[in-house]
Amino acid sequence: MKIKIVVFPGSNCDHDTEYAFGSILGQDVEMMWHQEQHLGNADLVILPGGFSYGDYLRTGAMARYSPIMTSVERFARDGGMVFGICNGFQILCEAGLLPGALMKNACLQFRSVPVHLRVETTRSPLTKQLAQGQILTMPIAHGDGNYYADHTTLTELVDEDCILFRYATSDGLVIPEANPNGSLFNIAGICNKQRNIFGMMPHPERACEPVVGSSDGLILLRSLMESLESTVQPRLEKAAV
């Protein structure tokens, strides 16, 4: 698979993401500087974590207007898979590719801790290989991870089964005490209705090997790659005929 990782000034998880998809999963990974105009041939586009443009205006608000984003938006609206992690999730929301917004943590503090996530749906490429209710452990590292959406949007996310993960306890209880940032409905990750755009605040790319405390993130990334291969391979075979 051809994976493009967009690098903004201030990105700091780009090489973690490259290592996870390239070195661990053995995929064809290319780093794309944000001033590039065209994505080129891509099967998956990733917006990594970090602090694009230093978060000086509002998280993701400036990166949303980087030159590469025009191509990313076109790719996404044409059905291409786009995955935003942490700052990447914020950028997707600012670009209108995912609903809602990420606000300051309710505690007004930067949180860098391991969290437990409960899988809410398996109806997405990112969670297809998991079980509903499965508990995953991976880190967060953000000051603006407080997900918010109006009542209508939240209702649509629930009705359309677009909530991917919710913050929970180790035994799966979705309670306020398990919520590290005040996110509405304990939401930690969502997808769009078409299920080709995904965003989450926790970092799966930082949880791909036991030596770092958890390899649960690798489960998600493998699910994504297997789902992607199942859609790309038939297209390649058809083109070769």
C-alpha positions as a LaTeX table, in Angstrom:
\begin{tabular}{lrrr}
\hline
Residue & $x$ (\AA) & $y$ (\AA) & $z$ (\AA) \\
\hline
Met1 & 0.00 & 0.00 & 0.00 \\
Lys2 & 1.14 & 3.54 & $-0.74$ \\
Ile3 & 0.82 & 5.67 & 2.39 \\
Lys4 & 1.38 & 9.42 & 2.45 \\
Ile5 & 2.12 & 11.11 & 5.79 \\
Val6 & 1.59 & 14.88 & 5.69 \\
Val7 & 4.19 & 16.82 & 7.67 \\
Phe8 & 3.30 & 20.28 & 8.95 \\
Pro9 & 5.65 & 22.69 & 10.73 \\
Gly10 & 5.24 & 21.53 & 14.32 \\
Ser11 & 4.38 & 17.88 & 13.58 \\
Asn12 & 6.18 & 15.62 & 16.06 \\
Cys13 & 4.60 & 12.20 & 15.56 \\
Asp14 & 5.35 & 11.95 & 11.85 \\
His15 & 8.37 & 9.68 & 12.31 \\
Asp16 & 6.56 & 7.54 & 14.89 \\
Thr17 & 3.84 & 7.04 & 12.29 \\
Glu18 & 6.38 & 6.32 & 9.56 \\
Tyr19 & 8.05 & 3.72 & 11.78 \\
Ala20 & 4.75 & 2.01 & 12.65 \\
Phe21 & 3.51 & 1.73 & 9.07 \\
Gly22 & 6.88 & 1.34 & 7.35 \\
Ser23 & 9.21 & $-0.59$ & 9.64 \\
Ile24 & 6.64 & $-2.63$ & 11.56 \\
Leu25 & 3.91 & $-3.15$ & 8.95 \\
Gly26 & 6.22 & $-3.05$ & 5.93 \\
Gln27 & 4.21 & $-0.58$ & 3.88 \\
Asp28 & 5.41 & 1.91 & 1.25 \\
Val29 & 5.52 & 5.19 & 3.22 \\
Glu30 & 6.29 & 8.65 & 1.88 \\
Met31 & 6.52 & 11.88 & 3.89 \\
Met32 & 4.77 & 14.84 & 2.24 \\
Trp33 & 5.72 & 18.40 & 3.22 \\
His34 & 2.64 & 20.55 & 3.78 \\
Gln35 & 3.54 & 22.98 & 0.98 \\
Glu36 & 3.25 & 20.28 & $-1.67$ \\
Gln37 & 0.36 & 20.85 & $-4.07$ \\
His38 & $-0.40$ & 17.25 & $-5.03$ \\
Leu39 & $-0.60$ & 13.96 & $-3.13$ \\
Gly40 & 0.23 & 11.86 & $-6.14$ \\
Asn41 & $-0.66$ & 8.17 & $-6.05$ \\
Ala42 & $-1.92$ & 7.33 & $-2.54$ \\
Asp43 & $-3.99$ & 4.57 & $-0.98$ \\
Leu44 & $-4.04$ & 6.13 & 2.50 \\
Val45 & $-3.28$ & 9.64 & 3.76 \\
Ile46 & $-2.32$ & 10.22 & 7.39 \\
Leu47 & $-2.32$ & 13.52 & 9.26 \\
Pro48 & $-0.04$ & 12.84 & 12.25 \\
Gly49 & 0.03 & 14.25 & 15.76 \\
Gly50 & 1.97 & 17.26 & 16.94 \\
Phe51 & 1.43 & 20.99 & 17.21 \\
Ser52 & 0.99 & 22.25 & 13.65 \\
Tyr53 & 1.99 & 25.90 & 13.38 \\
Gly54 & 2.57 & 25.85 & 17.15 \\
Asp55 & $-1.18$ & 25.86 & 17.84 \\
Tyr56 & $-0.84$ & 29.64 & 17.99 \\
Leu57 & $-4.25$ & 30.44 & 16.53 \\
Arg58 & $-6.34$ & 27.38 & 17.34 \\
Thr59 & $-5.33$ & 23.74 & 17.07 \\
Gly60 & $-5.46$ & 22.71 & 13.44 \\
Ala61 & $-6.91$ & 26.02 & 12.23 \\
Met62 & $-3.80$ & 27.14 & 10.34 \\
Ala63 & $-2.80$ & 23.68 & 9.07 \\
Arg64 & $-6.27$ & 23.34 & 7.58 \\
Tyr65 & $-5.21$ & 26.00 & 5.01 \\
Ser66 & $-1.84$ & 24.47 & 4.10 \\
Pro67 & $-1.49$ & 23.95 & 0.31 \\
Ile68 & $-1.54$ & 20.14 & 0.58 \\
Met69 & $-4.96$ & 20.19 & 2.25 \\
Thr70 & $-6.75$ & 21.02 & $-1.00$ \\
Ser71 & $-5.47$ & 17.74 & $-2.42$ \\
Val72 & $-6.23$ & 15.88 & 0.84 \\
Glu73 & $-9.81$ & 17.16 & 0.85 \\
Arg74 & $-10.29$ & 16.18 & $-2.79$ \\
Phe75 & $-8.83$ & 12.73 & $-2.09$ \\
Ala76 & $-11.17$ & 12.26 & 0.89 \\
Arg77 & $-14.28$ & 13.46 & $-0.89$ \\
Asp78 & $-13.50$ & 11.06 & $-3.76$ \\
Gly79 & $-13.57$ & 8.18 & $-1.27$ \\
Gly80 & $-9.89$ & 7.93 & $-0.38$ \\
Met81 & $-9.02$ & 6.87 & 3.17 \\
Val82 & $-7.74$ & 9.61 & 5.48 \\
Phe83 & $-6.65$ & 9.02 & 9.07 \\
Gly84 & $-6.06$ & 11.90 & 11.49 \\
Ile85 & $-4.30$ & 11.20 & 14.80 \\
Cys86 & $-4.41$ & 13.78 & 17.63 \\
Asn87 & $-3.49$ & 17.05 & 15.86 \\
Gly88 & $-4.52$ & 15.33 & 12.64 \\
Phe89 & $-7.99$ & 14.75 & 14.11 \\
Gln90 & $-8.17$ & 18.43 & 15.01 \\
Ile91 & $-7.20$ & 19.39 & 11.45 \\
Leu92 & $-9.87$ & 17.11 & 9.95 \\
Cys93 & $-12.51$ & 18.79 & 12.12 \\
Glu94 & $-11.25$ & 22.27 & 11.20 \\
Ala95 & $-11.40$ & 21.30 & 7.52 \\
Gly96 & $-14.99$ & 20.08 & 7.87 \\
Leu97 & $-14.04$ & 16.55 & 6.87 \\
Leu98 & $-15.23$ & 15.33 & 10.28 \\
Pro99 & $-17.96$ & 16.94 & 12.40 \\
Gly100 & $-17.46$ & 18.68 & 15.72 \\
Ala101 & $-14.45$ & 20.42 & 17.24 \\
Leu102 & $-11.66$ & 19.79 & 19.74 \\
Met103 & $-11.53$ & 22.29 & 22.60 \\
Lys104 & $-9.23$ & 22.88 & 25.56 \\
Asn105 & $-9.14$ & 20.01 & 28.01 \\
Ala106 & $-11.71$ & 20.55 & 30.74 \\
Cys107 & $-8.91$ & 20.45 & 33.32 \\
Leu108 & $-7.05$ & 23.18 & 31.35 \\
Gln109 & $-3.92$ & 21.04 & 31.58 \\
Phe110 & $-1.87$ & 19.15 & 29.02 \\
Arg111 & $-2.52$ & 15.43 & 29.58 \\
Ser112 & 0.08 & 12.80 & 28.69 \\
Val113 & $-1.10$ & 9.50 & 30.15 \\
Pro114 & $-2.15$ & 5.99 & 29.06 \\
Val115 & $-5.92$ & 5.67 & 28.60 \\
His116 & $-8.38$ & 2.85 & 28.05 \\
Leu117 & $-10.61$ & 2.92 & 24.98 \\
Arg118 & $-13.76$ & 0.93 & 24.42 \\
Val119 & $-14.46$ & $-0.06$ & 20.83 \\
Glu120 & $-17.96$ & 1.18 & 20.02 \\
Thr121 & $-18.35$ & $-0.11$ & 16.47 \\
Thr122 & $-16.69$ & $-2.58$ & 14.14 \\
Arg123 & $-18.29$ & $-0.98$ & 11.09 \\
Ser124 & $-15.16$ & 0.82 & 9.97 \\
Pro125 & $-11.87$ & $-0.21$ & 8.34 \\
Leu126 & $-10.05$ & 0.93 & 11.47 \\
Thr127 & $-12.05$ & $-1.35$ & 13.80 \\
Lys128 & $-13.22$ & $-4.10$ & 11.46 \\
Gln129 & $-10.87$ & $-6.71$ & 12.95 \\
Leu130 & $-11.78$ & $-5.87$ & 16.55 \\
Ala131 & $-14.73$ & $-6.80$ & 18.75 \\
Gln132 & $-17.38$ & $-4.39$ & 19.90 \\
Gly133 & $-16.71$ & $-3.58$ & 23.54 \\
Gln134 & $-13.05$ & $-4.58$ & 23.28 \\
Ile135 & $-10.75$ & $-2.54$ & 25.53 \\
Leu136 & $-7.54$ & $-1.04$ & 24.14 \\
Thr137 & $-4.78$ & 0.79 & 25.97 \\
Met138 & $-2.71$ & 3.55 & 24.38 \\
Pro139 & $-1.38$ & 7.00 & 25.27 \\
Ile140 & $-2.80$ & 10.46 & 24.84 \\
Ala141 & $-0.68$ & 13.62 & 24.66 \\
His142 & $-2.73$ & 16.76 & 24.14 \\
Gly143 & $-4.01$ & 19.97 & 25.65 \\
Asp144 & $-6.96$ & 20.32 & 23.28 \\
Gly145 & $-8.68$ & 16.95 & 23.15 \\
Asn146 & $-12.07$ & 17.89 & 24.54 \\
Tyr147 & $-14.40$ & 16.75 & 21.75 \\
Tyr148 & $-17.57$ & 18.80 & 21.33 \\
Ala149 & $-20.50$ & 18.69 & 18.92 \\
Asp150 & $-23.99$ & 20.14 & 19.08 \\
His151 & $-26.94$ & 17.94 & 20.00 \\
Thr152 & $-27.97$ & 17.32 & 16.40 \\
Thr153 & $-24.46$ & 16.27 & 15.39 \\
Leu154 & $-24.07$ & 14.00 & 18.42 \\
Thr155 & $-27.41$ & 12.35 & 17.65 \\
Glu156 & $-26.28$ & 11.75 & 14.07 \\
Leu157 & $-22.98$ & 10.24 & 15.23 \\
Val158 & $-24.88$ & 7.83 & 17.47 \\
Asp159 & $-27.60$ & 7.01 & 14.93 \\
Glu160 & $-25.10$ & 6.51 & 12.09 \\
Asp161 & $-22.82$ & 4.37 & 14.31 \\
Cys162 & $-19.90$ & 6.74 & 13.68 \\
Ile163 & $-18.40$ & 6.77 & 17.18 \\
Leu164 & $-15.31$ & 4.57 & 17.00 \\
Phe165 & $-14.00$ & 4.78 & 20.57 \\
Arg166 & $-15.01$ & 6.10 & 23.96 \\
Tyr167 & $-12.82$ & 6.62 & 27.01 \\
Ala168 & $-13.55$ & 3.92 & 29.56 \\
Thr169 & $-12.18$ & 2.13 & 32.59 \\
Ser170 & $-10.06$ & $-1.01$ & 32.22 \\
Asp171 & $-13.21$ & $-3.09$ & 32.64 \\
Gly172 & $-15.17$ & $-1.13$ & 30.04 \\
Leu173 & $-17.20$ & 1.31 & 32.10 \\
Val174 & $-17.79$ & 4.60 & 30.30 \\
Ile175 & $-17.86$ & 6.99 & 33.23 \\
Pro176 & $-16.68$ & 10.58 & 33.87 \\
Glu177 & $-13.71$ & 9.34 & 35.90 \\
Ala178 & $-12.35$ & 7.61 & 32.80 \\
Asn179 & $-12.58$ & 10.76 & 30.69 \\
Pro180 & $-9.17$ & 12.51 & 30.58 \\
Asn181 & $-10.22$ & 15.70 & 28.82 \\
Gly182 & $-13.96$ & 16.28 & 29.26 \\
Ser183 & $-14.95$ & 15.04 & 25.80 \\
Leu184 & $-18.66$ & 14.96 & 25.14 \\
Phe185 & $-20.05$ & 11.45 & 25.59 \\
Asn186 & $-16.48$ & 10.31 & 26.42 \\
Ile187 & $-15.75$ & 10.35 & 22.67 \\
Ala188 & $-12.16$ & 9.50 & 21.76 \\
Gly189 & $-12.55$ & 8.85 & 18.03 \\
Ile190 & $-15.08$ & 9.10 & 15.22 \\
Cys191 & $-15.50$ & 8.45 & 11.50 \\
Asn192 & $-17.63$ & 9.99 & 8.79 \\
Lys193 & $-20.82$ & 8.41 & 7.45 \\
Gln194 & $-19.01$ & 7.05 & 4.40 \\
Arg195 & $-16.44$ & 5.41 & 6.72 \\
Asn196 & $-13.36$ & 6.51 & 4.82 \\
Ile197 & $-12.28$ & 9.36 & 7.15 \\
Phe198 & $-11.22$ & 8.59 & 10.73 \\
Gly199 & $-10.02$ & 10.74 & 13.60 \\
Met200 & $-8.91$ & 9.88 & 17.12 \\
Met201 & $-7.06$ & 11.70 & 19.91 \\
Pro202 & $-5.10$ & 8.73 & 21.40 \\
His203 & $-1.92$ & 7.62 & 19.62 \\
Pro204 & $-2.01$ & 4.07 & 18.17 \\
Glu205 & 1.37 & 4.65 & 16.50 \\
Arg206 & 2.89 & 5.02 & 19.97 \\
Ala207 & 1.47 & 1.69 & 21.10 \\
Cys208 & 2.80 & $-0.75$ & 18.51 \\
Glu209 & 5.42 & $-2.68$ & 20.50 \\
Pro210 & 5.40 & $-4.20$ & 24.01 \\
Val211 & 8.58 & $-2.32$ & 24.90 \\
Val212 & 6.63 & 0.96 & 24.95 \\
Gly213 & 3.94 & $-0.45$ & 27.24 \\
Ser214 & 1.27 & $-1.58$ & 24.80 \\
Ser215 & 0.92 & $-3.02$ & 21.31 \\
Asp216 & $-2.83$ & $-2.44$ & 21.15 \\
Gly217 & $-2.34$ & 0.32 & 18.59 \\
Leu218 & $-0.95$ & $-2.24$ & 16.17 \\
Ile219 & $-4.30$ & $-4.04$ & 16.24 \\
Leu220 & $-5.96$ & $-0.92$ & 14.82 \\
Leu221 & $-3.32$ & $-0.29$ & 12.20 \\
Arg222 & $-3.41$ & $-3.91$ & 11.00 \\
Ser223 & $-7.20$ & $-3.74$ & 10.76 \\
Leu224 & $-6.89$ & $-0.59$ & 8.67 \\
Met225 & $-4.29$ & $-2.11$ & 6.35 \\
Glu226 & $-6.22$ & $-5.36$ & 5.87 \\
Ser227 & $-9.37$ & $-3.41$ & 5.06 \\
Leu228 & $-7.47$ & $-1.17$ & 2.67 \\
Glu229 & $-5.85$ & $-4.11$ & 0.89 \\
Ser230 & $-9.24$ & $-5.76$ & 0.43 \\
Thr231 & $-10.46$ & $-2.69$ & $-1.48$ \\
Val232 & $-7.28$ & $-1.79$ & $-3.36$ \\
Gln233 & $-6.27$ & $-5.27$ & $-4.59$ \\
Pro234 & $-9.45$ & $-5.92$ & $-6.64$ \\
Arg235 & $-9.00$ & $-2.47$ & $-8.22$ \\
Leu236 & $-5.39$ & $-3.26$ & $-9.17$ \\
Glu237 & $-6.36$ & $-6.65$ & $-10.60$ \\
Lys238 & $-9.12$ & $-5.04$ & $-12.65$ \\
Ala239 & $-6.70$ & $-2.42$ & $-13.99$ \\
Ala240 & $-4.20$ & $-5.12$ & $-14.97$ \\
Val241 & $-6.71$ & $-7.00$ & $-17.11$ \\
\hline
\end{tabular}
